[in-house]
Amino acid sequence: MSGLQRPDSHNSLSDNPGTVHEADETYIGGKARFMHADKWRRLNVKRGRSVAGKVAVMGLLARHGKDGHSVVRLAVARNVRKDTLQANIRANVRRGSKVYTDFLLSYDGLDSDYTHRVIDHAEAYVDGEVHTNSCENSGAS
């Protein structure tokens, strides 16, 4: 990821360590059925929900800042592996903050620096204040 800042700088999403943050990831790109046949073959696209030819994007949202508005940051991710996603969170969110994510295993291990809560979308989309809906609805994922 490029252009990320250290969490100790003034570029963190929020200066308040008690701020709630949401993190989510998605893939952006066209559906394989709309690709030209040559590109389909070149990317070796299979039927179904393929990520071939798509770009991984990660969204981070700080809920309700000083002015009452949430702040969103998007970053193109090389992949959605643990080291990539957690590096983005650590670069943009102050230690001690609350971080809510979905059940993707790439987020496992954030507990050491953050108050990390997980929502399993197979069971529910909201559990009290724990959700990633604001990040998803912002167009971040």
C-alpha positions as CSV (number, residue, x, y, z in Angstrom):
1,M,0.0,0.0,0.0
2,S,1.3,3.4,-0.7
3,G,0.9,6.7,1.1
4,L,0.2,5.3,4.5
5,Q,1.2,7.2,7.6
6,R,2.5,6.2,11.0
7,P,-0.3,6.0,13.6
8,D,1.7,8.4,15.9
9,S,1.5,11.2,13.3
10,H,-1.3,13.6,12.9
11,N,-2.6,11.5,9.9
12,S,-4.2,8.8,12.0
13,L,-8.0,8.5,11.3
14,S,-8.8,9.9,14.8
15,D,-6.8,11.5,17.6
16,N,-9.1,9.9,20.2
17,P,-8.0,6.4,21.2
18,G,-11.6,5.6,22.2
19,T,-12.8,6.1,18.7
20,V,-14.6,3.1,17.0
21,H,-13.0,2.0,13.7
22,E,-14.3,-0.4,11.1
23,A,-12.2,-2.3,8.7
24,D,-13.4,-4.2,5.6
25,E,-12.1,-5.3,2.3
26,T,-13.6,-5.9,-1.1
27,Y,-12.6,-6.6,-4.7
28,I,-13.4,-4.0,-7.4
29,G,-13.7,-4.9,-11.0
30,G,-16.1,-6.2,-13.7
31,K,-17.8,-9.6,-13.7
32,A,-16.1,-12.3,-15.7
33,R,-19.1,-12.8,-17.9
34,F,-18.7,-9.3,-19.3
35,M,-15.0,-9.7,-20.1
36,H,-13.8,-10.2,-23.7
37,A,-13.1,-13.9,-24.3
38,D,-9.4,-13.2,-24.8
39,K,-9.0,-11.6,-21.4
40,W,-11.1,-14.3,-19.9
41,R,-8.7,-17.0,-21.2
42,R,-5.6,-14.9,-20.4
43,L,-6.6,-14.5,-16.7
44,N,-7.7,-18.2,-16.5
45,V,-11.1,-17.2,-15.1
46,K,-13.2,-19.9,-13.8
47,R,-17.0,-19.8,-13.4
48,G,-18.4,-18.5,-10.2
49,R,-17.1,-15.7,-7.9
50,S,-13.6,-15.3,-9.3
51,V,-11.3,-12.4,-8.2
52,A,-9.2,-12.7,-11.4
53,G,-8.9,-9.3,-13.0
54,K,-10.1,-7.5,-9.9
55,V,-8.3,-5.2,-7.5
56,A,-8.4,-5.7,-3.7
57,V,-9.4,-2.5,-1.8
58,M,-9.4,-2.0,1.9
59,G,-11.6,0.5,3.7
60,L,-11.0,2.0,7.2
61,L,-13.7,4.1,8.8
62,A,-13.5,6.1,12.0
63,R,-17.0,6.6,13.3
64,H,-18.4,10.0,14.3
65,G,-15.4,12.3,14.7
66,K,-15.3,15.7,16.4
67,D,-17.8,17.2,14.0
68,G,-20.1,14.2,14.1
69,H,-19.1,12.9,10.7
70,S,-17.3,9.6,10.0
71,V,-14.0,9.6,8.2
72,V,-13.2,6.9,5.5
73,R,-9.8,6.0,4.0
74,L,-9.5,3.6,1.1
75,A,-6.3,1.9,0.0
76,V,-5.5,-0.5,-2.9
77,A,-4.2,-3.7,-1.3
78,R,-1.7,-6.0,-2.9
79,N,-3.8,-8.9,-1.4
80,V,-6.1,-9.6,1.5
81,R,-3.5,-11.5,3.6
82,K,-2.9,-10.9,7.2
83,D,0.3,-8.9,6.9
84,T,-1.1,-6.5,4.3
85,L,-4.4,-5.7,6.0
86,Q,-3.0,-5.5,9.5
87,A,-0.2,-3.2,8.3
88,N,-2.8,-0.8,6.9
89,I,-4.7,-0.8,10.2
90,R,-1.5,-0.3,12.3
91,A,-0.5,2.6,10.0
92,N,-3.8,4.4,10.3
93,V,-5.4,3.6,13.7
94,R,-3.9,4.6,17.1
95,R,-3.2,1.8,19.5
96,G,-5.9,1.2,22.1
97,S,-8.7,2.2,19.7
98,K,-11.7,-0.1,19.1
99,V,-11.5,-1.9,15.8
100,Y,-14.4,-3.9,14.4
101,T,-14.0,-6.3,11.5
102,D,-15.7,-9.2,9.9
103,F,-14.6,-12.8,10.5
104,L,-11.8,-12.9,7.9
105,L,-8.9,-14.6,9.5
106,S,-6.5,-11.9,8.2
107,Y,-7.7,-9.7,11.1
108,D,-6.8,-12.3,13.7
109,G,-4.2,-11.0,16.1
110,L,-5.3,-7.4,16.4
111,D,-6.2,-8.0,20.0
112,S,-2.6,-7.2,21.1
113,D,-2.8,-3.5,20.1
114,Y,-6.5,-2.8,19.9
115,T,-9.9,-3.6,21.4
116,H,-10.8,-5.9,18.5
117,R,-14.3,-7.3,18.1
118,V,-15.5,-9.5,15.2
119,I,-18.9,-9.9,13.5
120,D,-19.5,-13.2,11.8
121,H,-21.7,-12.4,8.8
122,A,-22.8,-16.1,8.7
123,E,-24.5,-15.5,12.0
124,A,-25.5,-11.8,12.0
125,Y,-24.6,-8.4,10.5
126,V,-24.9,-6.4,13.7
127,D,-24.3,-7.3,17.4
128,G,-25.0,-4.1,19.4
129,E,-22.4,-1.6,18.2
130,V,-20.2,-4.2,16.5
131,H,-20.7,-4.1,12.8
132,T,-18.9,-3.1,9.6
133,N,-22.0,-1.7,7.9
134,S,-20.9,1.9,7.9
135,C,-17.7,1.0,6.1
136,E,-19.5,-1.2,3.6
137,N,-22.1,1.5,2.9
138,S,-19.5,4.1,2.4
139,G,-18.5,2.4,-0.8
140,A,-15.3,1.2,0.8
141,S,-16.4,-2.4,0.4
